[in-house]
Amino acid sequence: MRKPERYRHLISYFTEHFPEPETELDYRTPYELLLAVVLSAQCTDKRVNLVTPALFEAYPSAEVLASATSDEIFPFIKSISYPNNKAKHLAGLGKMLVERFGGEVPSTMEELQQLPGVGRKTANVISSVIFNMPAMAVDTHVFRVSKRLGLVSAKARTPLEVEKELLQHIPVDLVPKAHHWLILHGRYICLARTPQCERCPLTHFCSYYQKNWPNKPDDPENKL
């Protein structure tokens, strides 16, 4: 199956079954989402959602966060991965939001990546979710699913290379949704160690499935 056809199948399925996907991080404002995404690096959304209510209550705005030290922030996030580094990132992030951006979350990739703890992936998430820009954040789920489905070539070996190939084939208006489609599919069905192929509705165009079970017929009626 050629790559354009794989994309057509992907978009057709998710447009019908998951037309309005959303991030699983809990937030109310761009500021809260920014903090949550920074905390989510190498950590589950579920764990982040457990710590952010108290964090958001203690630091409800960039102005309040800007006055905090990393030692003061640490107790709120000590149960997530790399809390020492992330506490330092949040302290610096609050100060920069106030001093450079008037307390508001900036909208451009260049400005976002100036913030402590904000790399390309985090900046893409904010651009996509908050500003509905055609930005594709490539985390481990997106990387894995894209490769397994055959959406990107074997030569795409870095997140940036995968991002560029995905953006070449996904319509601009669907990029924010496709970001969530790929993440959620990787989180709940196309698992890293034990992909749930028996539950997957995408096996009819999946390179991984066709390579590992070339003679196994699909049975869509038994899939979610």
N, C-alpha and C positions, 0 to 999 in steps of 0.2 A: 504494500500500500504506500502510495506517495505521501509525502509530508503534508501538502495542502489538504488532502483528503482527511488525514488524521485531525487536523485542526477543525475541519468542518464537522466531523463527528463530535469532537470535544465541545465545541460551541453549541451545537444543536442539542446535545444531551443536557448540559448545564443550564442553558437558556430556558429549557422546558421545565426542568426539575428543581433548579435552584436559581430562580431569576433575580433574587435580591440578596446575595450573600453579604455577610457582615463580619467584621472582626470579632473575635471572642474575648478581647480585652474589654473590661468595663471602664467607661469614661463618660464624662459629661461635657467636657470642653477640650479644645485643642491642646491646652496646657496639660491637662490630665492625661490625654492620650500620649503626648510626648514623653512624659515621665514613665508611663506604663510600658511603652515600647523600649525605652532605654533599659528598663528593668527586665524585660523579657528576653534579652540576649542570653542564649544558652540556658534558658529557664522556661518552664511551661507557663502558658497563659493562666492556667488554673491556679498555680502557685502565686503568680503576680496578683491575680484578682483577690487573693486572700490578704495580701499586705497593703494594697493601695487604699482601701477605705480609710484606715487610720492615718496613712501618709497624707492623703488629700485633705483630711480634716485638720491635721497639724500644719500643713503648708498649702493653704487653699489658693495661693496665687504665686506668681513668679516673684513678686515683691517680698512676700513672706519667706519664700525659699531662699532668696538672695541673702537674707540675714542669718541663715543657718550655717553651721559648720558641718563637716562630714561626720564628726563624732556625734553630733546631735541627730543627724539623719540615720545613722547606722542602726540604732535599735528598731527602727520601723521596718527595715528591710533585711535584717540579719538572717532570716530564714530562706532567702533566695540565693541563687548562685552568685559568687564573687561580690559579696556585700560591701567589702572595704572599697574596692575600686568603684563600684556603682554609687556609693555614698559620696565619694569624691567627685564623680561625674555630676551628680545632681546638685551638689553645692556650687560647683563651677557653672553649671548650666543656668541655675537661677540667677546668678550674678550677671552672666552674659546676656540673658534675656532682658534684664532690666537696663543694663548699661549700654547695650548696643541696639536692642530692638524694642525699646519702650515697654517691656513687659509682655509683648505679644509674640506668639509663635510665628517666625518668618515663613514665607511661602515658597521661596526658591530653594532648589537643591544646593546651590552654592552657599547660601546663608545658613541653611539647616546644618550642613556639614561643618560649619565653624563651631557649632555647639559641642561642649565636652560630652563624650559618650555617644555622639551621633555620627555613625558612618553612613555609607551609601544605602545600605539596606534600611536602616531606620529612617533616613531622609525620604526614601521612596515610599515607605509606609505612610508617613505623615502627608506627603504630597498626594498620594492616592486616596487615603481615607478622608482627610480633612478638606483638601482642595480639589478632589476629584480629577487630578491630573493623570495622564496616561503613563504612570510610573509603575514599573514591575519590580517589587522587592523580591529578591531571590534568597530565601532561607534554605535550610536543609531539606524541607519538605518540597518546595518548589523545584529545587535542583534535582532531587531524586525522582519525583513524578515526571518531570519533563524528559529526563533521560529514559526512564522506563517506558513511557508511552511512545517514545520515538518522535517527540516534538522538536528535539534539537539534535544536532549531529554529534558524532563521537568526538569531534575535535573541540567541541565546547566543553572545556575542562575547568573553567572558573565560573563563579557566580555572574561576573560581568559578561562573559561570553554567552552564557545561557540567557541572561537578561536581553542582550542584543538580538539573539535569534528569536526569542519569543515575541519581541516587539516588532519584528519584521513580518510576522504572520497573524497576529491578533489585531482585529480592528481597533482603532484608537479609542472609540467609545466603550469598548468592552474590556480594556486593559485593567481598570480598577476591579471589576468583577472577576476577571480571570485570575488575578492575584489571589483572591480568596478561594476560588474554585480549586486551584492547585494545592493551596495550603491545607484546606479542609479534607481534600481527597487523600493527601499524604498523612494527615493526622489520624484519620479514622479508618481508612481502607488500605491504602498503599503504604503499609507500615515498613519501616526500614528492614527489620530482621524477618518478620513473618507477614509478607503482603497477603491480604485477604482476597486472593484472586477469585475464590468461590463466591464471594459477595459482590465482586466488582462489576459494574454495568459497562465498563469500558474495554473489556477483553477483546471485543471484536476488532479493535484497531490498535491494541497494545503490543508494542514490539517485544517487551519482556515476556508477556504471556505466550505470544506466538513462538518465541524462541524456546521457551522451556516446556511448553505443552503443544507442540505443533499438530498433533493428531487428536487433541481433545476438542470435541464440538462444544460450541457455546450453547447455553440454555438460558436465554434472557428471562424466562418466566421464573427462574429460581433466584434471581438477583434483585438487590434493592434498587 
